[in-house]
Amino acid sequence: MTIGTRLFLALTAVSVLILTLNAAFTRWNFQRGFLEYVAEQELDTINDAAESLAAAYEQAGSWDQLRDNPRRWNDLLRRSSGPPPDGRRKAPPGGRRSGPPPSPGGPPPDDPLDLGRRVSLIDANGALVMGRPDTKDSALTVAVTVDDITVGFVSIAPRRQLTDQVDQEFAKEQERSIYVISLAALLFAAFISALLARQLTRPIRSLADGARAISGGNYDTRIPEVRNDELGDLAHEFNDLASTLHRNREARRRWVADIAHELRTPLAILRGELDAIDDGVRQFDAASQRSLQDEVSRLMKLVGELHDLSVYDEGGQHNNLENFDIVAALDEVLAGSKNRLADAGIEVVSLLPDRPVIVCADATKLERVFLNLVENTLRYTDAPGKLHVACEENDGAVVIDFADSAPGVSPMALTHLFDRLFRVEESRNREDGGSGLGLAICEAIIEAHHGRIEALASELGGVLIRIHLPGADSMETVS
């Protein structure tokens, strides 16, 4: 069963329940009100009966004429329950009484026999004269007075149901109206429920169609964002997901192509060397052996770096976190690279503080990052050149700078320095440009430590690599 069908059935069921309860309550309230209206009519009747009985009492001087005389009693009640002088009865609540007024001389609208069974006459001493004994405590009681002296009481038992045909037909007509109105309201509610269910499920169907398109590889699929509610937010998130999948697919294609290119170069060199030796063009001597070993080393290094990146992508790289002095680690890396930097004509300027700066990190991984950055300076900086290394604490974070001198990098290239297999055009030579994975590995290591690395233009004319690491206290909180 679809969501639209379920929503339609749920809304319709709620409407049916509400309308049923409303119809039942309206019917009960109408019947109760109509019986009260009939009771008021009967109160008028016994008021008239009290006047007739007062006249009969005044004429006879006692109630003896009525005792054991049902005919006389019924005649008095018949005259009391006759139509008013204008020939019309009071309209019931909620509308006009249906049917024509009773004709003169015709039967009274109320059955006198029924009145006779429900009306009682009680004398001034509380003794029953005529009628039912159980009406003595009825709420509808009227005093019979002669010359301002109470000589008796007229009581009528409450009517539990309608007996007059006109009243019954009027009540049935009102009930039919209630049922017709309830049915019309139910049909209208069902129509509105269908429209609402369709309106609410339309964006869901669009999402389903879009998901099917994306599962089929069509990452250019987008769905309209025309709502300002949760479904509109879901459509926006869906479109963002489609855009991300599209970018990831393109990046994966470039990644596979770049890896194939990077692997092809050392393999082509190896094959060329081996073919030359096999054809006798080149002798297998120490020089050719070193050349083959260099290409194998480059190939193994590239495969190892690719493996490291895949491990970081999967989150499987384990960091041995410990508190250590990052200033001491930087000093050790610079001391170990001092001779190579000096041979390359690069002057190292240490701007490190003379006090320990403690971070909670994997010392081996961060030393690899620092060595990679020194290696980039050795590979790309012209001689004579400079390398400034600085470290400072700022608001609980540690900032480390590696800034070298010319040549610089264009602003466009700066944004791609951490892309995998990316090289600046001037450095695409394999001997000088490396594999293009070093900075990508640095970024993966820093991000694994909940830090951030960025490339900026250096005031020395080259590139400034800035690393942001959380301090020891902040890192312990994150861990």
C-alpha positions as CSV (number, residue, x, y, z in Angstrom):
1,M,0.0,0.0,0.0
2,T,1.4,3.4,-1.0
3,I,2.0,6.3,1.4
4,G,-0.6,8.3,-0.5
5,T,-3.2,5.6,0.0
6,R,-2.4,5.2,3.7
7,L,-2.5,9.0,4.2
8,F,-5.9,9.2,2.3
9,L,-7.3,6.3,4.4
10,A,-6.0,7.8,7.7
11,L,-7.4,11.3,7.0
12,T,-10.7,9.8,5.8
13,A,-11.0,7.6,8.9
14,V,-10.4,10.5,11.1
15,S,-13.0,12.5,9.2
16,V,-15.5,9.6,9.5
17,L,-14.9,9.3,13.3
18,I,-15.3,13.1,13.8
19,L,-18.4,13.3,11.7
20,T,-20.0,10.2,13.3
21,L,-19.4,11.6,16.8
22,N,-20.7,15.0,15.7
23,A,-23.8,13.5,14.1
24,A,-24.5,11.3,17.2
25,F,-24.0,14.2,19.5
26,T,-26.2,16.5,17.3
27,R,-28.9,13.9,17.2
28,W,-28.8,13.4,20.9
29,N,-28.8,17.1,21.6
30,F,-31.7,17.7,19.2
31,Q,-33.8,14.9,20.8
32,R,-33.1,16.2,24.3
33,G,-33.9,19.8,23.2
34,F,-37.0,18.7,21.4
35,L,-38.3,16.8,24.3
36,E,-37.7,19.9,26.5
37,Y,-39.7,21.8,23.9
38,V,-42.5,19.3,24.1
39,A,-42.4,19.5,27.9
40,E,-42.9,23.2,27.6
41,Q,-45.9,22.7,25.4
42,E,-47.3,20.2,27.9
43,L,-46.7,22.7,30.7
44,D,-48.9,25.1,28.8
45,T,-51.5,22.2,28.6
46,I,-51.6,21.6,32.3
47,N,-51.8,25.4,33.0
48,D,-54.9,25.3,30.9
49,A,-56.0,22.2,32.7
50,A,-55.5,23.9,36.0
51,E,-57.8,26.7,34.9
52,S,-60.5,24.3,33.8
53,L,-60.1,22.3,37.0
54,A,-60.3,25.5,39.1
55,A,-63.6,26.4,37.3
56,A,-65.0,22.9,37.9
57,Y,-63.9,23.0,41.6
58,E,-65.5,26.4,42.1
59,Q,-68.7,25.2,40.5
60,A,-68.9,21.9,42.5
61,G,-67.2,23.1,45.7
62,S,-65.1,19.9,45.9
63,W,-63.3,17.3,43.9
64,D,-65.9,14.7,44.5
65,Q,-67.3,15.1,41.0
66,L,-64.0,13.8,39.5
67,R,-63.4,11.0,41.9
68,D,-64.0,7.7,40.1
69,N,-65.3,9.6,37.0
70,P,-62.8,9.0,34.2
71,R,-65.1,10.3,31.5
72,R,-65.4,13.7,33.2
73,W,-61.6,13.7,33.8
74,N,-60.9,13.0,30.1
75,D,-63.4,15.6,28.9
76,L,-61.6,18.3,31.0
77,L,-58.2,17.2,29.6
78,R,-59.5,17.1,26.0
79,R,-60.7,20.7,26.3
80,S,-57.4,21.7,27.9
81,S,-55.3,20.1,25.2
82,G,-57.2,21.6,22.3
83,P,-55.5,24.0,19.8
84,P,-55.0,27.7,20.7
85,P,-57.3,30.3,19.3
86,D,-55.2,31.0,16.3
87,G,-55.2,27.4,15.4
88,R,-51.4,27.0,15.5
89,R,-49.0,25.5,17.9
90,K,-45.6,27.0,18.9
91,A,-42.8,26.2,16.4
92,P,-40.3,23.7,17.7
93,P,-36.7,24.7,18.2
94,G,-34.6,24.8,15.0
95,G,-37.4,25.3,12.5
96,R,-41.1,25.5,11.8
97,R,-43.4,22.6,12.5
98,S,-44.1,20.6,9.5
99,G,-47.6,19.8,8.4
100,P,-50.8,21.8,8.3
101,P,-52.5,23.1,11.5
102,P,-55.2,20.9,13.0
103,S,-58.7,21.6,11.6
104,P,-61.4,22.9,13.9
105,G,-63.4,20.1,15.4
106,G,-60.7,17.6,14.4
107,P,-58.7,15.5,16.8
108,P,-56.4,17.4,19.1
109,P,-52.7,17.2,18.3
110,D,-52.0,15.4,21.6
111,D,-53.7,12.2,22.5
112,P,-56.0,12.9,25.5
113,L,-55.7,9.3,26.5
114,D,-52.0,9.7,26.6
115,L,-52.4,12.8,28.7
116,G,-54.9,10.9,30.9
117,R,-52.3,8.3,31.6
118,R,-49.6,10.9,32.5
119,V,-51.5,13.7,34.2
120,S,-52.6,13.5,37.8
121,L,-54.8,15.6,40.1
122,I,-53.8,15.9,43.8
123,D,-56.0,17.7,46.4
124,A,-54.7,20.3,48.8
125,N,-53.9,17.5,51.4
126,G,-51.7,15.6,49.0
127,A,-54.3,12.8,48.3
128,L,-54.6,11.5,44.7
129,V,-57.9,12.5,43.1
130,M,-57.3,11.1,39.5
131,G,-54.3,9.9,37.6
132,R,-51.1,8.0,38.3
133,P,-49.8,7.9,41.9
134,D,-46.1,8.1,40.6
135,T,-46.6,11.6,39.2
136,K,-47.0,13.2,42.6
137,D,-43.3,14.0,42.7
138,S,-43.1,15.1,39.1
139,A,-41.1,18.3,38.3
140,L,-44.0,19.6,36.1
141,T,-46.6,20.6,38.7
142,V,-49.0,23.5,38.6
143,A,-51.2,24.6,41.5
144,V,-55.0,24.9,41.1
145,T,-56.2,28.0,42.9
146,V,-59.7,29.3,43.6
147,D,-60.0,32.8,45.1
148,D,-56.2,32.7,45.8
149,I,-56.6,29.5,47.8
150,T,-54.7,26.4,46.6
151,V,-57.2,23.6,46.3
152,G,-55.0,21.1,44.5
153,F,-52.2,20.4,42.1
154,V,-52.0,19.2,38.5
155,S,-48.9,17.0,37.7
156,I,-47.7,15.5,34.5
157,A,-45.1,12.7,34.1
158,P,-42.2,13.7,31.8
159,R,-42.5,12.3,28.2
160,R,-39.7,9.8,27.5
161,Q,-40.4,9.7,23.7
162,L,-42.4,11.5,21.1
163,T,-45.9,10.3,20.6
164,D,-47.5,13.0,18.5
165,Q,-47.3,12.1,14.8
166,V,-46.4,15.7,13.7
167,D,-43.6,15.8,16.3
168,Q,-42.3,12.4,15.2
169,E,-42.2,13.4,11.6
170,F,-40.5,16.7,12.4
171,A,-37.9,14.8,14.5
172,K,-37.3,12.3,11.7
173,E,-36.9,15.2,9.2
174,Q,-34.3,16.8,11.3
175,E,-32.4,13.5,11.7
176,R,-32.5,13.0,8.0
177,S,-31.0,16.5,7.6
178,I,-28.2,15.6,10.0
179,Y,-27.4,12.4,8.1
180,V,-27.4,14.2,4.7
181,I,-25.2,17.0,6.0
182,S,-22.8,14.4,7.6
183,L,-22.6,12.4,4.4
184,A,-22.0,15.6,2.3
185,A,-19.3,16.6,4.8
186,L,-17.7,13.1,4.6
187,L,-17.6,13.3,0.8
188,F,-16.0,16.7,1.0
189,A,-13.5,15.5,3.6
190,A,-12.6,12.5,1.4
191,F,-12.1,14.8,-1.6
192,I,-9.8,17.2,0.5
193,S,-8.0,14.2,1.9
194,A,-7.3,12.9,-1.6
195,L,-6.0,16.3,-2.7
196,L,-3.8,16.6,0.4
197,A,-2.4,13.1,0.1
198,R,-1.5,13.7,-3.5
199,Q,0.0,17.1,-2.8
200,L,2.2,15.6,0.1
201,T,3.3,12.5,-1.8
202,R,4.2,14.4,-5.1
203,P,7.7,15.4,-3.8
204,I,8.2,11.9,-2.4
205,R,7.5,10.5,-5.9
206,S,9.9,13.0,-7.3
207,L,12.5,11.8,-4.8
208,A,11.9,8.2,-5.7
209,D,12.2,8.9,-9.4
210,G,15.4,10.9,-8.8
211,A,16.9,8.0,-6.6
212,R,16.1,5.5,-9.4
213,A,17.9,7.8,-11.9
214,I,20.9,8.2,-9.7
215,S,21.1,4.4,-9.0
216,G,21.2,4.1,-12.8
217,G,24.3,6.3,-13.0
218,N,22.6,9.5,-14.0
219,Y,24.2,11.9,-11.5
220,D,23.0,15.0,-13.3
221,T,19.5,14.3,-12.0
222,R,18.0,17.2,-10.0
223,I,14.5,17.6,-8.5
224,P,12.7,20.9,-8.1
225,E,13.0,22.7,-4.8
226,V,9.6,24.4,-4.7
227,R,8.6,23.8,-1.1
228,N,9.6,25.7,2.1
229,D,9.1,22.8,4.5
230,E,10.8,19.6,5.5
231,L,10.2,18.0,2.1
232,G,11.8,21.1,0.5
233,D,14.8,20.6,2.7
234,L,14.9,17.0,1.8
235,A,14.9,17.9,-1.9
236,H,17.8,20.3,-1.3
237,E,19.8,17.7,0.5
238,F,19.0,15.2,-2.4
239,N,20.3,17.7,-4.9
240,D,23.5,18.2,-2.8
241,L,24.0,14.5,-2.7
242,A,23.6,14.2,-6.4
243,S,26.1,16.9,-6.9
244,T,28.6,15.3,-4.5
245,L,28.2,11.9,-6.3
246,H,28.8,13.6,-9.6
247,R,31.9,15.3,-8.3
248,N,33.1,12.0,-6.8
249,R,32.6,10.1,-10.0
250,E,34.6,12.7,-11.9
251,A,37.3,12.7,-9.3
252,R,37.4,8.9,-9.3
253,R,37.8,8.9,-13.1
254,R,40.6,11.4,-12.9
255,W,42.1,9.5,-10.0
256,V,42.2,6.2,-12.0
257,A,43.5,7.9,-15.1
258,D,46.3,9.7,-13.1
259,I,47.3,6.4,-11.3
260,A,47.4,4.7,-14.7
261,H,49.6,7.5,-16.0
262,E,51.9,7.4,-12.9
263,L,52.3,3.6,-13.1
264,R,52.8,3.6,-16.8
265,T,55.9,5.9,-16.7
266,P,58.2,3.7,-14.4
267,L,56.9,0.5,-16.0
268,A,57.6,1.9,-19.5
269,I,61.2,2.8,-18.4
270,L,61.7,-0.6,-16.9
271,R,60.4,-2.3,-20.0
272,G,62.6,-0.1,-22.2
273,E,65.7,-0.9,-20.1
274,L,64.9,-4.6,-20.1
275,D,64.2,-4.7,-23.9
276,A,67.5,-2.8,-24.5
277,I,69.4,-5.4,-22.4
278,D,67.5,-8.3,-24.1
279,D,68.3,-6.9,-27.6
280,G,71.9,-6.4,-26.7
281,V,71.7,-2.7,-27.2
282,R,72.7,-2.1,-23.6
283,Q,74.9,-4.2,-21.4
284,F,73.6,-5.3,-18.0
285,D,76.2,-3.6,-15.9
286,A,76.2,-1.7,-12.6
287,A,74.8,1.5,-14.2
288,S,71.9,-0.3,-15.8
289,Q,71.3,-2.2,-12.6
290,R,71.1,1.1,-10.6
291,S,68.7,2.5,-13.2
292,L,66.4,-0.5,-12.9
293,Q,66.6,-0.3,-9.1
294,D,65.8,3.4,-9.1
295,E,62.7,2.8,-11.2
296,V,61.6,-0.1,-9.0
297,S,62.1,2.1,-5.9
298,R,60.0,4.9,-7.4
299,L,57.3,2.4,-8.3
300,M,57.3,0.9,-4.8
301,K,57.2,4.4,-3.3
302,L,54.3,5.3,-5.5
303,V,52.4,2.1,-4.6
304,G,53.2,2.6,-0.9
305,E,51.8,6.2,-1.0
306,L,48.7,5.1,-2.8
307,H,48.2,2.4,-0.2
308,D,48.7,4.9,2.6
309,L,46.1,7.3,1.1
310,S,43.5,4.4,0.7
311,V,44.0,3.5,4.3
312,Y,43.4,7.1,5.4
313,D,40.3,7.3,3.2
314,E,38.9,4.2,4.9
315,G,39.7,5.5,8.3
316,G,41.9,2.5,9.1
317,Q,45.1,4.3,10.0
318,H,45.8,4.0,13.7
319,N,47.4,6.9,15.5
320,N,49.4,6.4,18.6
321,L,48.5,9.6,20.4
322,E,50.9,10.9,23.0
323,N,51.8,14.2,24.5
324,F,55.1,15.4,23.1
325,D,57.0,18.7,22.5
326,I,56.4,19.6,18.8
327,V,59.2,22.2,19.0
328,A,61.7,19.4,19.7
329,A,60.3,17.4,16.9
330,L,60.7,20.3,14.4
331,D,64.3,20.9,15.7
332,E,65.1,17.2,15.1
333,V,63.7,17.2,11.5
334,L,65.6,20.5,10.6
335,A,68.8,19.2,12.2
336,G,68.5,15.9,10.2
337,S,67.9,17.9,6.9
338,K,70.5,20.6,7.6
339,N,73.2,19.2,5.4
340,R,70.9,18.5,2.4
341,L,69.4,22.0,2.6
342,A,72.8,23.5,2.8
343,D,74.0,21.5,-0.2
344,A,70.9,22.8,-2.1
345,G,71.8,26.4,-1.3
346,I,68.8,26.9,1.0
347,E,69.2,28.8,4.3
348,V,67.1,27.6,7.2
349,V,65.7,30.3,9.6
350,S,64.2,28.8,12.7
351,L,61.6,30.9,14.3
352,L,60.7,28.3,16.9
353,P,59.9,29.3,20.5
354,D,62.5,28.6,23.2
355,R,59.9,26.8,25.4
356,P,58.1,23.5,24.8
357,V,54.8,23.4,22.9
358,I,52.9,20.3,23.9
359,V,50.5,18.6,21.5
360,C,48.7,15.2,21.7
361,A,49.4,13.5,18.4
362,D,51.3,10.6,16.7
363,A,54.9,11.9,16.7
364,T,56.0,9.6,13.9
365,K,53.1,10.7,11.6
366,L,53.8,14.4,12.2
367,E,57.5,13.9,11.6
368,R,56.6,12.4,8.2
369,V,54.6,15.5,7.5
370,F,57.5,17.8,8.4
371,L,59.9,15.7,6.3
372,N,57.6,15.9,3.3
373,L,57.4,19.7,3.6
374,V,61.2,19.9,3.8
375,E,61.4,17.6,0.8
376,N,59.1,20.0,-1.2
377,T,61.4,22.9,-0.4
378,L,64.4,20.9,-1.5
379,R,62.7,19.9,-4.8
380,Y,61.1,23.2,-5.8
381,T,63.0,26.2,-4.2
382,D,65.7,27.9,-6.4
383,A,69.2,28.4,-5.0
384,P,70.1,30.5,-3.2
385,G,66.9,30.2,-1.2
386,K,65.4,30.4,2.2
387,L,63.2,28.3,4.4
388,H,61.5,29.8,7.5
389,V,60.0,27.5,10.1
390,A,57.8,29.0,12.8
391,C,55.6,27.6,15.6
392,E,53.2,29.4,18.0
393,E,50.3,28.8,20.2
394,N,47.1,30.7,19.5
395,D,43.8,30.3,21.5
396,G,44.5,26.7,22.5
397,A,45.7,25.7,19.0
398,V,49.2,25.2,17.6
399,V,50.1,26.9,14.3
400,I,53.2,25.7,12.3
401,D,54.5,27.5,9.2
402,F,56.8,26.3,6.5
403,A,57.6,29.3,4.2
404,D,60.1,29.1,1.4
405,S,61.4,31.5,-1.2
406,A,60.8,31.7,-5.0
407,P,59.6,30.3,-7.3
408,G,56.0,30.9,-6.2
409,V,52.7,29.2,-7.3
410,S,49.8,30.9,-9.0
411,P,46.7,31.5,-6.8
412,M,44.8,29.0,-8.9
413,A,47.4,26.3,-8.3
414,L,47.5,27.0,-4.6
415,T,43.9,25.7,-4.2
416,H,44.9,22.4,-5.8
417,L,48.3,21.7,-4.1
418,F,46.7,19.1,-1.9
419,D,44.9,17.3,-4.7
420,R,46.2,13.8,-5.4
421,L,48.7,13.5,-8.2
422,F,48.6,17.2,-8.8
423,R,51.8,19.0,-9.9
424,V,52.3,22.6,-10.9
425,E,52.9,22.7,-14.6
426,E,56.5,23.9,-14.2
427,S,57.3,20.8,-12.0
428,R,55.8,17.9,-14.0
429,N,59.2,16.4,-14.6
430,R,59.4,13.2,-12.6
431,E,62.9,13.8,-11.5
432,D,62.0,17.1,-9.9
433,G,58.3,17.0,-9.4
434,G,57.8,13.9,-7.4
435,S,54.7,11.8,-7.5
436,G,52.2,14.5,-6.5
437,L,51.0,12.5,-3.5
438,G,53.2,14.0,-0.7
439,L,51.0,16.9,0.2
440,A,47.9,14.8,-0.2
441,I,49.3,12.4,2.4
442,C,50.2,15.4,4.6
443,E,46.6,16.6,4.5
444,A,45.3,13.1,5.3
445,I,47.5,12.9,8.4
446,I,46.7,16.4,9.7
447,E,42.9,15.8,9.2
448,A,43.3,12.5,11.1
449,H,44.5,14.6,14.0
450,H,41.5,16.9,13.7
451,G,43.6,19.6,12.3
452,R,43.8,21.7,9.1
453,I,46.5,22.4,6.5
454,E,46.5,25.1,3.9
455,A,48.7,26.6,1.2
456,L,49.3,30.4,1.0
457,A,51.5,32.7,-0.8
458,S,54.8,33.3,1.1
459,E,56.2,36.7,1.8
460,L,59.6,35.2,0.7
461,G,58.2,34.7,-2.8
462,G,57.4,31.0,-2.6
463,V,54.8,28.9,-0.8
464,L,53.6,29.0,2.8
465,I,52.3,25.8,4.2
466,R,50.4,26.5,7.4
467,I,49.3,23.7,9.8
468,H,46.7,24.1,12.5
469,L,46.7,21.5,15.2
470,P,44.6,21.4,18.4
471,G,46.5,21.8,21.6
472,A,47.0,18.9,24.0
473,D,44.0,19.8,26.1
474,S,41.7,20.2,23.1
475,M,42.9,17.0,21.5
476,E,42.2,15.0,24.7
477,T,38.7,16.4,24.7
478,V,38.1,15.4,21.0
479,S,39.5,11.9,21.6
